[in-house]
Amino acid sequence: MKHLRYLNIYLWKYKNILFLGLVFIFITNIFAIYPAEFVRNALNELIEKLNSQSNENSSFILLKYGLLIVLFAVLKGVFLYMTRQTIIVMSRKIEYDLKNEVFDQYQQLSISFYKKNKTGDLMNRITEDITKVRMYLGPAVMYSINLIFLFSLVIYKMFSVSPTLTYYVLFPLPILAISVYFVSNRINKKSERVQAQLSTVTAVAQESFSGVRIIKSFTNEENTLRVFYQSCKEYTKRQIALIKIEAMFIPLIITLIGVSTILTIYIGGLEVFKGNITTGNIAEFIIYVNMLAWPVASVGWVTSLIQRAAASQERINEFLNISPNIENFVKEQTEITGNIEFKKVSLVYSDTDIQALNQISFKIKNGEQLGIFGKTGSGKTSIVNLICRLYDPNNGEIIIENKNIKSHNLNSLRSSIGYVPQDGYLFSGTIRDNISFSSDTVDENEIILAAKKAEILDEINSFPKKFDTVIGERGIQLSGGQRQRLAIARVFYKKPQLYIFDDCLSAIDANKEKKILNNLKKETSSNTTIIISHRISSLENSNNIIVLEKGKIIEEGSHKTLIKNKGFYSQIHVNQTTNG
């Protein structure tokens, strides 16, 4: 349970709400136990009247105690409502804070972390695990405190009437608590299996929806349906197994409550004959038994909640205790213009042990354009990752504005970069939202201008809703070329100091590519530009081009110089020119 100690900071934060909840729980139990005494007194007075063969005031007795019972029931309901409005609301507030804390931690963690962890697992921890923690902070805390208060008050009342009857009445309750505990554990294990299979069903369905075009093109609907059918069949099997266990829960409670009630009547009757208690006391005890039944039964359930919450909090703490690999060493803002130098930089990805870069050295001056060319896996994107400081080099030094890259404020560095990756990730909102993603404010004129520079304005205007067009998840409503140009428009809108195009023109036709590059040249006359491309035509206007192979620079120079060298670059240029 040590993992749950982390939540103490939140309990302390909402200590006032928690204290009010404790007060309301105590008051609720006060109003809950007195009706039992009213029933006892009413029954004793009525029996007394009957024994004296007098029916006078019998109606008054029933009316008096009936109104008191109703009044106390109403007051109990009011304070029970106030209890839930404090304890449960507190748990929801902590859930909100905890989700924000976890999500903020997710954003701070480096790219390598996401390579090592599955997205589904990350989603599960911020949803299912936090929900289980909330159940501990809400229902588990509320029922535990309620049990303590109610049990103390009821046991005191019962012992004050008849210690002998109390012992017999309480005998089945520990058995009830233990039985419920074991049944709850079985239910929890079955529930976890059901949840795991539900995740599988969801994953199969999601994958099928995302790849529906491929499924249809390969006429693979029957096989896909068969896979989904098998997943659903297993889910149904596990769900039925869970229902069978759950079906034991209520009968078990009712049975043991019935045993306690029978013992109360039998032993209570004997005590009445002995003259130790009254008939009203038997009715009073029966009410007490029923009052204690659910709180005692909830012990097992609450214990299970606490165990599940502890396991979930342990999983959450694993992430919260991870320190980001990329630290921001400088708190104040720093100025970035675009002067970049790599000095014998090497990079090995820790998750795969693959050496992406080996002793790379080059220099870019502000206002220049650098072209990067190479085969897939040659290390082109790795250079970009280092400039954006998504990774830190294992060896060597990256100099920006005559300072080590670590000497710059991380947010200042990244905000000065406009990066367009090859896949051009888009968010499932409108075109306007995606273009203006880099800013909290929306400038319509700048959005239109950015779309124009990216050569996508005419196509946007052809849509019925224009910039309000919803592009769907990951821009599924758009073609590959449209998605890339929309991502380019997003960078044009940002107006960074450093533009990085990472093979983001691959799905764009040659005519539009040429126009975009011309627009980029006009836009970046005083800015640094890095263009990564498999097309040599995209790199021809670069001030300097580096050619990579297996993480090393094998050629470097201007387009004309590289053509004259008759090396790898020149060979590819001949092939592309001939085939093009």
N, C-alpha and C positions, 0 to 999 in steps of 0.2 A: 504493500500500500504506500510505500515511500514515494512512488511516482506521483501520487495524488497531492503530495505536499506542494507541488508546483502551483496548485490552484489556490493556495492560501493567500497569495497576493491579491487575487480577485475577490476572495471572501472578505478580506480586510477592506478592499476598495468599496464593497457594498455592505459593510458591517451594519450600517444604520437600518437598511432594508431587512437584513437578516435578523437583527434584534427585534424589530417590529413583528416579523414573522413568528418568532419564538413567543412573544407576548400573545399574539392572536391564537396560536396553537394552544397555549395554556388556558386562555379564556374559553376557547371552543370546547375543550374537555370539561371545564367546570359546568358549562351549560349542558354537556352531554350526559353527565352522570346523575344529575339531580332528578331527572324524570323517573329514574328507577326508584328513588325514595318516594316520589309522589304516588307511584303505582302501589308501593308497599303500604303507605299511609291510607290511601283510598280503599284498598282491599281490606285492611285491618279494621277501618272504621265501618265499612259496610258489613263485615262479618259480625262486628260488635253490635250493630243495629239489628241484624237478623237474629242473633242470639237473645237479644233483649225483646224480641218480637215487636219492634217498633220500626215503622217505615218512614218516620218523620225525618225530613232533611236529607233523605237518600239521594234525591235528584240534585240537591244543592251540593252534596259531597262530590258527586260525579262531575257536575258542572265546574266546581271550583278547581279540582285537580285536573280535569280535562283542559281547562283554559290555561292552567299553569304549564302543563305538558306542551301544549301548542305554542305558548309564548316562548318557552325555553328552546323548543325546536326551531322556531323562527330566528331567535338570537344566535343559536348554534350555527344555523345556515349563513347568517350575516357574517359572523366571525370566521367561518370556514371559507367564505368567499374572500374575505380580507387576507386570510392566510395564503390562499393561492395567488392573490394579487401581489403578495410580497415575495414569498419563497420561489414560486414558479417564474414570476417576472424577473427576479434576481438571476435565476438560472439562464433565462433567455438573454439577459444583458451580458452575462459572462460568456455565453455561447457566441454572441456577436463580437465581443472583444477578442476571444480566442481565435475565431475564424480570421479576423483581421490580422492578428499577430502571426498566425501561420501563413496566411497569404503574403504578408509583407516579407516574411522570412523566405518564402519561395522566390520572390522577386530579387532578393539579395543574393541568393545562391548562384554559383557559376554554371556555365554551360556543361561542364564535365559532370556535375551533379545530375542533370537531366538525362545525360547519356547512360548513367548507371541505374536510374530509377524509372520504372514504368509510369506513364501518365495515369493509368487506372489506379495504381497504388497511391499516387499523390492525391488524386481526387477522392479516394476512399478515406484517406486520413483527414481531409478537411471537411468531409461530410459525415460519413458513418461513424468514424472514431470520435469526432467532436459531439455528435448526437448522443453517443453512449456516455460521454463525460457529462453532458447536460443532464441526462437521466440521473446521474449520481448527485449532481448539484441541486436538482429540483425534487423529483419524487423520492429518491433515496434519503436525502436529508430531511425532507418533510415528514415522511413516514417513520423514520428512525426517531426523530424528536417527539412525534406524536405518540409513538409506542412508549417511550420513556415516561412522558407525562401521564398518559392514560393508564398505563399499567400501575404506576405509583399510586394514583388516586383511587383506582378501582380496588386494588389489593388492600389498600388501607381501609376502604369502606367495607370490604368483605370480611377482613379479619376482625374489624370492630363489631361485626354482627355475630359471626360464628367461625372460629378458626378451624373446627373440625370439617364443616361443610366446605370451607375454602380449599382445604387440602384435596378433598375428593374431586371438587370441581376443576381445579387446576391441573390434575393429573394428566388428562389427555392432551393438554395444550402443548407441552414440550414435544410430545410425539407428533402433533400436528406441524410444529415448526420444523422438526427434523425431516419429516416426510415431504413437506413442501420444498425444503432445501434441495433434496435429492431429485424431486420431480422437476424443479426449476433448472437444475444443472443439466438434466437430460434435454429439457426444452431449449436451453441456450445452445447446447452442442448441435441439436437438430436445426436450430435457427441459423447458426453459422454455416452449416452445410447448405441450407436453403439459399442464404444470401450469396454464397460462393457460386452456386449454380445459376442464380439469377443474374449475376455479373457475366457469366458465360453466355447466357441467353441474350443479354443486352449487347454484348460484344459482337456476337454472331449477327444479330439484327442490324446493328450500326454498320458493321463491315459490309453487309449486303446492300444497305441503302447507299453507302458511299461508292460502292463498286457496281451499282446497278447497270451502268452502261456496258461494262465488261461482261457481266453475267448475261445480259441480253445478246450481246454480240457473239458470244460463244455458245448461245442457247443452253446455258448451264442451269436453268431455273429448277429443274427437277432435283439435281444433285444438291443445290443450295437449300432447297426446301427439305430435303432429306436430312441434311446436317442440322437445320433449325428444328426439325421434328424430333430428332434424337435428343437435342439439348432440352427441348420442352418436355419430352417424356421423362428424362432424368429429373428435371425440376418438379414435375408433378409427383413423381415417386417420392422424392424427399419431402415435399409439402404434405403428402398424405401421412408419411411417417411422423411428421411433426404434429399433425392434427390428432393422431392417435394418442400421443403422449399428452397433449393439451387437454384431451377429453377426460383424463384422469384427475385433473386439477380440481375442478369444482366439486365432483362427487366425493373426493377425499376430504375436502374441507367440510362439506355438509355432513358426512358420516361422523367425523370426529366431533363436530359441534353437537350432533345428535346424541352421541355417547355422553358428552358433558351435560347435556340437558337432562337425559335419563338419570344420570347420577345425581344431579341437582334435585330432581323430583323425589327419587327414592330415598337418598340420604336425608334430604330436607324433610320428607314426611316422617322419617324416624325421629328426627330432632324435634319436630312439632309435637309428636306423641310424648316425647320426654319433657316437653315444655321449655326447651332451650331457645327455640325461635318461634316466630309466628308464621301463619300461612302467607302473609304478605312478604315475609322475607324470602320465601321460595320464589315468588314471582320476581322479586328484586334480583335474586341471584341469577335467574334465567336471563334477565335483561343484561346483567353484567357479563355473563358467559358469551352472549351474542355480541356484546360490545368488544370483548377481547379477542374474539375469533379471528377477524380479519387482520388486526394489528399483529397478532402472533403469527398468523399465516404469512404475513408480509415479510417476516424475518428472513425466511428463505429467499424470497423474491428480491428483497433489498440486498441481501448478501451477494446474490448473483449479480445484481446491478453494479455493486461496488467492485466486484472482481473483474467484470467486463470493462468498467470505467478505468480501473487501474491498468489493465492490459492495453486499452486504447490510449491512455495518457502516456504510457511508456513509449508507444509507437510515435506519438506526437512529439514527445521530448527528444527522441532520436533526431528529428529534423531541427527542432528549435535549438539544440545544442551544437549543431554543425556550424562552424565558422566558414564564411565564404572564402574561397581560394583567392579571389580578387578583392583586396582590401583598398578602401579609399584612405590613403595616408594624409591627404591634404584637404582640410575642411573648407578653406576659403576658395573662392572662385578664381580660376586662372584663364588667361587669354590664349586662344589657339588661332593661328593664322594658316598654317599649312606646310611649314618646313619640317620635313621628316627625314630621318636617317637611320638605317639599319646597320649595326656594326657586329659582324660575325654572329648573327642570331641563329640559334638552334631551338627547335621545338619538338618535344616528344609527348604525345598524348598519353596521359597516365592511365586512362581506361583501357587502351589497346596496346600500349608500348610501341606504337608505330612512330618512327621518326619522320615527321612531316617536313621539317626544314633542317638544313645542315650548313652552318657557316654562311648564312646569307648576308650580303652587304650591298647596299645601294643608297642613293640619296635623291630626294625630291625637294625642289625649291618651291616656295609659294608662287602660285600662278602657273606652274607647269603641269603637264599631263604625263602620267606614267602608264604605260601599257604593260600588261602581264600576260604572257602566252605560255601554254604548255599543255601536255596531255592531262587527262583525268587522273587525279591522284598525285599530281606533280608538286602540290603544295601552294597553289594559287590562293585558294580561299583561306589557307592558314595564315598567310601574310595579312589578310584583311582582319582575321580574328585577333591577331596581335595588335594591329593598329587600333581597333575598337576596344582593346584590352578585355576581350572575352577570355583570353588566356594570357599568362605571363610566360616569357621565354625561359627555357631551362639554362641557356647560356647566351652570352652576348648582351647587347644593349640597344634599346630603341630610344633615339633622341628626337624629341619634338620641341621646337622653339628653344634649342640649345640646352634643354633639360631632359633628364631621364623621364620616360613616360610615367613612372610611378610618382614623380614630383608634381604631376598635374592633378587637379581635382577630377575625380572620375566622372562626375556628372557634367562638368565643363567639357571634358574630352569628348564624351559620347554625344552631347548636345551639339557639338560643332561638326559632327559627321552625319552626312546623309548617305545611308547605305541601302542599296537595292540588291538583294540576293537573287539568285537564279529563279527560285520558286516564287518569289514575290508574294509572300503571305498576306492575305487580305482578311479582314474581319467581317463577320456576318452582319453588316449594317448597310447603310446607304453609301452611294458613291461619294457623296459630300463628306460623310463621316470618315471615310477611308483616306481621302485626299488631305483633309484637315487634321489628321490623327496627331500630328506633332504639336498642335497648339490647342489651348483651352478655348480660345476665341476663334470665330469663323469669319473670314473675310471673303465675301462672295466674289468680288473682283479678282482676288488673288487665286481663288479656286479655279475660276474660269481660265485665268492666265496660265496656271500650272497645267491644266488639262490640255490647253492649246500647245504648250511647249512639248508635252508628251505625245502629241499627235493623236489624241483620243477625243477631242472636243466634239467633232462632228458626229462620232458614234454615240456619245452621251446624249447629244441633242436629238438623235433619232429615236431614243427610248421614250416611251409615253410619259414617264415621270421624270425624265432627264436626270438631274443630280440627286433626286429623291428616290431613284431606283434602288431597291434592295437587291444586293448581289448574291445573297445566300451564303451558306457556310463555305468559307475559303474561296468565295467568288465563283461558286459552281455555275452561276448563271452566265458567266462570261467565258470567252474563248481564252486559250493560253496567251495569245498575243495581247488581248485586252487586259488580262490580269497583270502582265508585265508592264504595260504602259501606264496602268493605273498606279502601280507601285512606283514607277518613275515620276508620275505626277505628284505623288506624295512627297518625294524628295525635293522636287522643284518648289513646292509650296513651303517647305521648311527653310529653304535658302541657307544651307550650311556653309561652313568655311571649307570643308573637304567633301568632295563628291566621290563616292565609290560605286561603280557599276560592276557587279560580279556576274558576268555572263548572263545579264538580264535582257539581252536583245536577241536571244536564240530563237524565240518564237515569233519574232517580228519580221515582216518582209523587208527586203533590201532597201526599197524606196523610203519607207517610213523610218527605217534604221538610220539612213543617211540624214533625213530631216531632223530626227531627234538628236543625233550627234552634232549637227550644226547648231541647233538650239542650245545644246549643252556647252558648246564652245563659246557662244555669245554670252551665256549665263555665267560661265566660269572664267572669264578673261582675267580676273584678278584672284581666282580661287584655284586650289590644288585639286586635281582630278586623277583618280585611279580607275582604269578600265581593264577588266579581265574579260577575255573573250577567246572563243575558239576560231572566230572569224578574224582573219588578218585585216580585212577591210575596215573593221572597227578600230584598229590600232594604228592605222597609217599616219594619222595626224599627231601622234604622241611625240613629246619631246625626247622621251627615252623609253625603250622597250626592253624588258628582261624576259628571257626564255628559261623556263624551269624544266628540270627533269629529275625525278626522284629526290626532290627537296633541295637541289643545287641549281645555281645559275650557270647555264652552259653557254649562253650568249647574251650580249647586252649592247645596245646602241640604238640609233634611230632606224626607222623603217628602211631608208635607202642604204644605210650602212650594213644592216643585216642581210639585205638582198644581195649586196656585193660579196658578202662573206661566203655565199654558197653553202651555208650550213643547214641545220634542221629547219630553221625558220623559213629559209629560202625554198627548201623542198616543199614544205607545206603550202607556201604561197603559190608555187607553180601548180600543185595539185588542185588547190581551191580555185585558181584562175581558170584552169583547164576544164574542171568539172562545172564551174559556175557559168 
